Amino acid sequence: MKPFTFKTVLITGVILAAIVCLLPTFFDSWPHKKINLGLDLQGGMHLVLEVQNIKAVEAEIERTIQEIKKQLRKEGIKHLGISRLNDNAILAKF
């Protein structure tokens, strides 16, 4: 039985290095200062999201027009045009 192999020395070294790196989280000054936490871990982050209503409505109308065209094409129905009006209405000419 070999008392010290390269593998056991390496494993022991890695474990000791991990312990040394973790010690600053428990003690303030050993061996170096504590790890600085980011804003998300400190609880100091404030995020405000804003929706641009006009662009969201326009995008939804365009998606709806595309879906109507696809459905009409699938059903084989001929149309003269499908467009969006200024008051966010959809005009379909058959």
N, CA, C and O atoms as a GROMACS GRO file, in nm:
protein
  376
    1MET      N    1   0.084  -0.117   0.000
    1MET     CA    2   0.000   0.000   0.000
    1MET      C    3   0.088   0.124   0.000
    1MET      O    4   0.177   0.138   0.084
    2LYS      N    5   0.063   0.213  -0.096
    2LYS     CA    6   0.143   0.335  -0.106
    2LYS      C    7   0.081   0.442  -0.017
    2LYS      O    8  -0.038   0.471  -0.030
    3PRO      N    9   0.157   0.501   0.072
    3PRO     CA   10   0.098   0.600   0.163
    3PRO      C   11   0.063   0.731   0.091
    3PRO      O   12  -0.043   0.788   0.117
    4PHE      N   13   0.149   0.778   0.002
    4PHE     CA   14   0.123   0.905  -0.068
    4PHE      C   15   0.140   0.883  -0.218
    4PHE      O   16   0.250   0.858  -0.267
    5THR      N   17   0.030   0.893  -0.288
    5THR     CA   18   0.040   0.887  -0.432
    5THR      C   19   0.014   1.027  -0.487
    5THR      O   20  -0.034   1.116  -0.416
    6PHE      N   21   0.044   1.043  -0.611
    6PHE     CA   22   0.025   1.173  -0.675
    6PHE      C   23  -0.123   1.214  -0.671
    6PHE      O   24  -0.156   1.331  -0.651
    7LYS      N   25  -0.210   1.116  -0.689
    7LYS     CA   26  -0.353   1.142  -0.691
    7LYS      C   27  -0.403   1.193  -0.555
    7LYS      O   28  -0.480   1.289  -0.550
    8THR      N   29  -0.360   1.129  -0.445
    8THR     CA   30  -0.406   1.172  -0.312
    8THR      C   31  -0.350   1.308  -0.276
    8THR      O   32  -0.420   1.389  -0.214
    9VAL      N   33  -0.224   1.336  -0.315
    9VAL     CA   34  -0.165   1.468  -0.287
    9VAL      C   35  -0.240   1.576  -0.366
    9VAL      O   36  -0.266   1.684  -0.313
   10LEU      N   37  -0.275   1.548  -0.491
   10LEU     CA   38  -0.347   1.643  -0.574
   10LEU      C   39  -0.487   1.670  -0.518
   10LEU      O   40  -0.530   1.785  -0.512
   11ILE      N   41  -0.557   1.566  -0.479
   11ILE     CA   42  -0.692   1.582  -0.423
   11ILE      C   43  -0.686   1.662  -0.293
   11ILE      O   44  -0.768   1.751  -0.270
   12THR      N   45  -0.589   1.630  -0.208
   12THR     CA   46  -0.574   1.703  -0.083
   12THR      C   47  -0.542   1.850  -0.108
   12THR      O   48  -0.594   1.937  -0.039
   13GLY      N   49  -0.458   1.878  -0.206
   13GLY     CA   50  -0.425   2.016  -0.240
   13GLY      C   51  -0.544   2.094  -0.291
   13GLY      O   52  -0.562   2.211  -0.256
   14VAL      N   53  -0.626   2.031  -0.372
   14VAL     CA   54  -0.745   2.099  -0.424
   14VAL      C   55  -0.844   2.127  -0.312
   14VAL      O   56  -0.905   2.234  -0.308
   15ILE      N   57  -0.861   2.032  -0.222
   15ILE     CA   58  -0.952   2.052  -0.109
   15ILE      C   59  -0.903   2.164  -0.019
   15ILE      O   60  -0.983   2.247   0.025
   16LEU      N   61  -0.774   2.169   0.009
   16LEU     CA   62  -0.718   2.276   0.092
   16LEU      C   63  -0.732   2.412   0.024
   16LEU      O   64  -0.762   2.512   0.090
   17ALA      N   65  -0.710   2.418  -0.107
   17ALA     CA   66  -0.726   2.544  -0.179
   17ALA      C   67  -0.871   2.591  -0.175
   17ALA      O   68  -0.896   2.711  -0.162
   18ALA      N   69  -0.965   2.499  -0.185
   18ALA     CA   70  -1.107   2.536  -0.178
   18ALA      C   71  -1.142   2.590  -0.040
   18ALA      O   72  -1.217   2.687  -0.028
   19ILE      N   73  -1.088   2.528   0.063
   19ILE     CA   74  -1.114   2.574   0.200
   19ILE      C   75  -1.056   2.713   0.220
   19ILE      O   76  -1.120   2.799   0.279
   20VAL      N   77  -0.935   2.736   0.170
   20VAL     CA   78  -0.872   2.869   0.184
   20VAL      C   79  -0.954   2.974   0.110
   20VAL      O   80  -0.967   3.087   0.159
   21CYS      N   81  -1.010   2.940  -0.005
   21CYS     CA   82  -1.092   3.036  -0.079
   21CYS      C   83  -1.225   3.061  -0.012
   21CYS      O   84  -1.282   3.169  -0.028
   22LEU      N   85  -1.278   2.966   0.062
   22LEU     CA   86  -1.406   2.984   0.130
   22LEU      C   87  -1.395   3.055   0.265
   22LEU      O   88  -1.494   3.112   0.311
   23LEU      N   89  -1.281   3.052   0.328
   23LEU     CA   90  -1.266   3.111   0.460
   23LEU      C   91  -1.301   3.260   0.466
   23LEU      O   92  -1.358   3.302   0.567
   24PRO      N   93  -1.271   3.342   0.366
   24PRO     CA   94  -1.308   3.484   0.376
   24PRO      C   95  -1.458   3.508   0.388
   24PRO      O   96  -1.499   3.614   0.436
   25THR      N   97  -1.541   3.413   0.347
   25THR     CA   98  -1.685   3.433   0.363
   25THR      C   99  -1.729   3.417   0.507
   25THR      O  100  -1.837   3.464   0.544
   26PHE      N  101  -1.649   3.350   0.588
   26PHE     CA  102  -1.683   3.331   0.728
   26PHE      C  103  -1.610   3.427   0.821
   26PHE      O  104  -1.663   3.465   0.925
   27PHE      N  105  -1.489   3.466   0.785
   27PHE     CA  106  -1.409   3.557   0.868
   27PHE      C  107  -1.376   3.680   0.785
   27PHE      O  108  -1.352   3.670   0.665
   28ASP      N  109  -1.373   3.797   0.849
   28ASP     CA  110  -1.355   3.922   0.776
   28ASP      C  111  -1.214   3.944   0.723
   28ASP      O  112  -1.198   4.004   0.617
   29SER      N  113  -1.114   3.900   0.792
   29SER     CA  114  -0.979   3.942   0.753
   29SER      C  115  -0.884   3.829   0.715
   29SER      O  116  -0.766   3.856   0.690
   30TRP      N  117  -0.930   3.705   0.710
   30TRP     CA  118  -0.833   3.598   0.686
   30TRP      C  119  -0.856   3.531   0.553
   30TRP      O  120  -0.973   3.508   0.524
   31PRO      N  121  -0.766   3.497   0.472
   31PRO     CA  122  -0.633   3.556   0.454
   31PRO      C  123  -0.638   3.685   0.373
   31PRO      O  124  -0.539   3.757   0.367
   32HIS      N  125  -0.751   3.715   0.313
   32HIS     CA  126  -0.768   3.842   0.242
   32HIS      C  127  -0.912   3.887   0.261
   32HIS      O  128  -0.990   3.818   0.328
   33LYS      N  129  -0.948   3.999   0.204
   33LYS     CA  130  -1.081   4.053   0.231
   33LYS      C  131  -1.192   3.966   0.171
   33LYS      O  132  -1.167   3.877   0.091
   34LYS      N  133  -1.314   3.995   0.213
   34LYS     CA  134  -1.429   3.916   0.168
   34LYS      C  135  -1.454   3.936   0.019
   34LYS      O  136  -1.409   4.034  -0.041
   35ILE      N  137  -1.526   3.843  -0.038
   35ILE     CA  138  -1.562   3.851  -0.179
   35ILE      C  139  -1.670   3.958  -0.195
   35ILE      O  140  -1.769   3.959  -0.122
   36ASN      N  141  -1.650   4.049  -0.291
   36ASN     CA  142  -1.749   4.152  -0.316
   36ASN      C  143  -1.866   4.093  -0.395
   36ASN      O  144  -1.848   4.036  -0.503
   37LEU      N  145  -1.984   4.109  -0.338
   37LEU     CA  146  -2.103   4.057  -0.404
   37LEU      C  147  -2.153   4.157  -0.506
   37LEU      O  148  -2.142   4.278  -0.486
   38GLY      N  149  -2.208   4.108  -0.615
   38GLY     CA  150  -2.266   4.195  -0.716
   38GLY      C  151  -2.397   4.255  -0.667
   38GLY      O  152  -2.449   4.215  -0.563
   39LEU      N  153  -2.450   4.351  -0.743
   39LEU     CA  154  -2.573   4.419  -0.702
   39LEU      C  155  -2.690   4.322  -0.687
   39LEU      O  156  -2.772   4.338  -0.597
   40ASP      N  157  -2.698   4.222  -0.774
   40ASP     CA  158  -2.810   4.130  -0.765
   40ASP      C  159  -2.804   4.045  -0.639
   40ASP      O  160  -2.908   4.005  -0.586
   41LEU      N  161  -2.684   4.017  -0.589
   41LEU     CA  162  -2.671   3.937  -0.466
   41LEU      C  163  -2.679   4.023  -0.341
   41LEU      O  164  -2.711   3.972  -0.233
   42GLN      N  165  -2.652   4.152  -0.352
   42GLN     CA  166  -2.662   4.242  -0.238
   42GLN      C  167  -2.806   4.286  -0.213
   42GLN      O  168  -2.840   4.333  -0.105
   43GLY      N  169  -2.889   4.270  -0.313
   43GLY     CA  170  -3.027   4.313  -0.299
   43GLY      C  171  -3.045   4.459  -0.334
   43GLY      O  172  -3.145   4.520  -0.296
   44GLY      N  173  -2.950   4.517  -0.405
   44GLY     CA  174  -2.956   4.659  -0.436
   44GLY      C  175  -2.991   4.689  -0.579
   44GLY      O  176  -2.958   4.796  -0.630
   45MET      N  177  -3.056   4.599  -0.645
   45MET     CA  178  -3.088   4.620  -0.786
   45MET      C  179  -3.235   4.655  -0.801
   45MET      O  180  -3.321   4.590  -0.742
   46HIS      N  181  -3.263   4.758  -0.880
   46HIS     CA  182  -3.401   4.800  -0.906
   46HIS      C  183  -3.417   4.809  -1.056
   46HIS      O  184  -3.344   4.882  -1.123
   47LEU      N  185  -3.513   4.737  -1.109
   47LEU     CA  186  -3.532   4.729  -1.253
   47LEU      C  187  -3.673   4.771  -1.288
   47LEU      O  188  -3.771   4.721  -1.231
   48VAL      N  189  -3.684   4.865  -1.383
   48VAL     CA  190  -3.814   4.912  -1.428
   48VAL      C  191  -3.825   4.880  -1.576
   48VAL      O  192  -3.739   4.920  -1.655
   49LEU      N  193  -3.930   4.810  -1.614
   49LEU     CA  194  -3.955   4.778  -1.754
   49LEU      C  195  -4.071   4.863  -1.804
   49LEU      O  196  -4.168   4.887  -1.732
   50GLU      N  197  -4.058   4.908  -1.927
   50GLU     CA  198  -4.162   4.991  -1.984
   50GLU      C  199  -4.200   4.934  -2.120
   50GLU      O  200  -4.113   4.896  -2.198
   51VAL      N  201  -4.327   4.929  -2.147
   51VAL     CA  202  -4.376   4.878  -2.274
   51VAL      C  203  -4.412   4.997  -2.361
   51VAL      O  204  -4.481   5.089  -2.317
   52GLN      N  205  -4.366   4.995  -2.486
   52GLN     CA  206  -4.404   5.099  -2.580
   52GLN      C  207  -4.534   5.054  -2.645
   52GLN      O  208  -4.533   4.972  -2.737
   53ASN      N  209  -4.645   5.109  -2.597
   53ASN     CA  210  -4.778   5.062  -2.636
   53ASN      C  211  -4.802   5.072  -2.786
   53ASN      O  212  -4.853   4.979  -2.847
   54ILE      N  213  -4.767   5.184  -2.844
   54ILE     CA  214  -4.798   5.206  -2.985
   54ILE      C  215  -4.726   5.103  -3.072
   54ILE      O  216  -4.786   5.044  -3.162
   55LYS      N  217  -4.598   5.082  -3.044
   55LYS     CA  218  -4.523   4.984  -3.123
   55LYS      C  219  -4.573   4.842  -3.099
   55LYS      O  220  -4.575   4.761  -3.192
   56ALA      N  221  -4.614   4.812  -2.978
   56ALA     CA  222  -4.664   4.678  -2.948
   56ALA      C  223  -4.796   4.653  -3.022
   56ALA      O  224  -4.817   4.543  -3.075
   57VAL      N  225  -4.883   4.753  -3.026
   57VAL     CA  226  -5.011   4.737  -3.097
   57VAL      C  227  -4.986   4.723  -3.247
   57VAL      O  228  -5.048   4.639  -3.312
   58GLU      N  229  -4.895   4.805  -3.301
   58GLU     CA  230  -4.864   4.797  -3.444
   58GLU      C  231  -4.808   4.659  -3.481
   58GLU      O  232  -4.844   4.602  -3.583
   59ALA      N  233  -4.720   4.608  -3.398
   59ALA     CA  234  -4.662   4.476  -3.425
   59ALA      C  235  -4.768   4.368  -3.418
   59ALA      O  236  -4.766   4.275  -3.500
   60GLU      N  237  -4.860   4.377  -3.323
   60GLU     CA  238  -4.966   4.277  -3.311
   60GLU      C  239  -5.060   4.283  -3.432
   60GLU      O  240  -5.104   4.180  -3.481
   61ILE      N  241  -5.090   4.402  -3.480
   61ILE     CA  242  -5.176   4.416  -3.598
   61ILE      C  243  -5.108   4.356  -3.720
   61ILE      O  244  -5.172   4.287  -3.799
   62GLU      N  245  -4.978   4.383  -3.736
   62GLU     CA  246  -4.906   4.326  -3.850
   62GLU      C  247  -4.903   4.174  -3.844
   62GLU      O  248  -4.918   4.107  -3.947
   63ARG      N  249  -4.885   4.118  -3.725
   63ARG     CA  250  -4.889   3.972  -3.710
   63ARG      C  251  -5.027   3.917  -3.744
   63ARG      O  252  -5.040   3.812  -3.807
   64THR      N  253  -5.130   3.989  -3.702
   64THR     CA  254  -5.267   3.945  -3.730
   64THR      C  255  -5.294   3.948  -3.880
   64THR      O  256  -5.357   3.857  -3.933
   65ILE      N  257  -5.248   4.053  -3.947
   65ILE     CA  258  -5.266   4.062  -4.092
   65ILE      C  259  -5.196   3.945  -4.162
   65ILE      O  260  -5.253   3.884  -4.252
   66GLN      N  261  -5.076   3.915  -4.120
   66GLN     CA  262  -5.003   3.804  -4.181
   66GLN      C  263  -5.075   3.671  -4.158
   66GLN      O  264  -5.079   3.587  -4.247
   67GLU      N  265  -5.131   3.652  -4.039
   67GLU     CA  266  -5.203   3.528  -4.010
   67GLU      C  267  -5.331   3.519  -4.092
   67GLU      O  268  -5.368   3.411  -4.137
   68ILE      N  269  -5.401   3.632  -4.111
   68ILE     CA  270  -5.522   3.632  -4.193
   68ILE      C  271  -5.487   3.596  -4.336
   68ILE      O  272  -5.556   3.514  -4.398
   69LYS      N  273  -5.380   3.656  -4.390
   69LYS     CA  274  -5.338   3.625  -4.527
   69LYS      C  275  -5.303   3.477  -4.540
   69LYS      O  276  -5.340   3.412  -4.638
   70LYS      N  277  -5.232   3.423  -4.443
   70LYS     CA  278  -5.192   3.282  -4.448
   70LYS      C  279  -5.315   3.191  -4.442
   70LYS      O  280  -5.322   3.091  -4.514
   71GLN      N  281  -5.410   3.226  -4.357
   71GLN     CA  282  -5.531   3.144  -4.344
   71GLN      C  283  -5.614   3.151  -4.472
   71GLN      O  284  -5.668   3.049  -4.517
   72LEU      N  285  -5.625   3.270  -4.531
   72LEU     CA  286  -5.700   3.283  -4.656
   72LEU      C  287  -5.632   3.205  -4.768
   72LEU      O  288  -5.700   3.139  -4.848
   73ARG      N  289  -5.500   3.211  -4.774
   73ARG     CA  290  -5.425   3.136  -4.875
   73ARG      C  291  -5.447   2.986  -4.856
   73ARG      O  292  -5.460   2.911  -4.953
   74LYS      N  293  -5.450   2.943  -4.730
   74LYS     CA  294  -5.470   2.801  -4.700
   74LYS      C  295  -5.608   2.755  -4.742
   74LYS      O  296  -5.624   2.643  -4.792
   75GLU      N  297  -5.709   2.839  -4.723
   75GLU     CA  298  -5.847   2.804  -4.758
   75GLU      C  299  -5.875   2.826  -4.906
   75GLU      O  300  -5.979   2.784  -4.956
   76GLY      N  301  -5.782   2.893  -4.977
   76GLY     CA  302  -5.801   2.917  -5.120
   76GLY      C  303  -5.895   3.031  -5.152
   76GLY      O  304  -5.956   3.033  -5.259
   77ILE      N  305  -5.908   3.126  -5.061
   77ILE     CA  306  -5.998   3.240  -5.080
   77ILE      C  307  -5.916   3.355  -5.140
   77ILE      O  308  -5.811   3.392  -5.088
   78LYS      N  309  -5.967   3.412  -5.250
   78LYS     CA  310  -5.900   3.524  -5.316
   78LYS      C  311  -5.938   3.654  -5.246
   78LYS      O  312  -6.052   3.670  -5.203
   79HIS      N  313  -5.842   3.746  -5.235
   79HIS     CA  314  -5.870   3.877  -5.176
   79HIS      C  315  -5.796   3.983  -5.256
   79HIS      O  316  -5.695   3.955  -5.321
   80LEU      N  317  -5.847   4.105  -5.250
   80LEU     CA  318  -5.785   4.217  -5.322
   80LEU      C  319  -5.680   4.289  -5.238
   80LEU      O  320  -5.603   4.369  -5.291
   81GLY      N  321  -5.676   4.262  -5.114
   81GLY     CA  322  -5.575   4.323  -5.027
   81GLY      C  323  -5.620   4.330  -4.883
   81GLY      O  324  -5.739   4.345  -4.854
   82ILE      N  325  -5.526   4.319  -4.795
   82ILE     CA  326  -5.552   4.333  -4.652
   82ILE      C  327  -5.451   4.435  -4.601
   82ILE      O  328  -5.331   4.416  -4.618
   83SER      N  329  -5.500   4.541  -4.538
   83SER     CA  330  -5.409   4.647  -4.493
   83SER      C  331  -5.455   4.702  -4.358
   83SER      O  332  -5.565   4.673  -4.311
   84ARG      N  333  -5.369   4.781  -4.299
   84ARG     CA  334  -5.396   4.843  -4.169
   84ARG      C  335  -5.437   4.987  -4.192
   84ARG      O  336  -5.373   5.058  -4.269
   85LEU      N  337  -5.544   5.031  -4.126
   85LEU     CA  338  -5.587   5.169  -4.134
   85LEU      C  339  -5.521   5.250  -4.024
   85LEU      O  340  -5.456   5.194  -3.935
   86ASN      N  341  -5.536   5.382  -4.029
   86ASN     CA  342  -5.471   5.470  -3.932
   86ASN      C  343  -5.522   5.450  -3.790
   86ASN      O  344  -5.448   5.471  -3.694
   87ASP      N  345  -5.648   5.410  -3.774
   87ASP     CA  346  -5.705   5.394  -3.640
   87ASP      C  347  -5.688   5.251  -3.588
   87ASP      O  348  -5.769   5.203  -3.509
   88ASN      N  349  -5.583   5.183  -3.634
   88ASN     CA  350  -5.548   5.048  -3.592
   88ASN      C  351  -5.658   4.946  -3.625
   88ASN      O  352  -5.679   4.850  -3.552
   89ALA      N  353  -5.726   4.969  -3.735
   89ALA     CA  354  -5.825   4.874  -3.785
   89ALA      C  355  -5.765   4.801  -3.904
   89ALA      O  356  -5.672   4.850  -3.968
   90ILE      N  357  -5.820   4.684  -3.934
   90ILE     CA  358  -5.772   4.606  -4.047
   90ILE      C  359  -5.878   4.611  -4.156
   90ILE      O  360  -5.996   4.583  -4.131
   91LEU      N  361  -5.837   4.646  -4.277
   91LEU     CA  362  -5.927   4.653  -4.391
   91LEU      C  363  -5.897   4.537  -4.484
   91LEU      O  364  -5.784   4.522  -4.531
   92ALA      N  365  -5.999   4.454  -4.512
   92ALA     CA  366  -5.984   4.341  -4.601
   92ALA      C  367  -6.080   4.359  -4.719
   92ALA      O  368  -6.200   4.377  -4.699
   93LYS      N  369  -6.026   4.355  -4.839
   93LYS     CA  370  -6.107   4.369  -4.959
   93LYS      C  371  -6.118   4.235  -5.028
   93LYS      O  372  -6.017   4.172  -5.058
   94PHE      N  373  -6.242   4.192  -5.053
   94PHE     CA  374  -6.266   4.064  -5.119
   94PHE      C  375  -6.332   4.088  -5.252
   94PHE      O  376  -6.361   3.992  -5.324
   0.00000   0.00000   0.00000
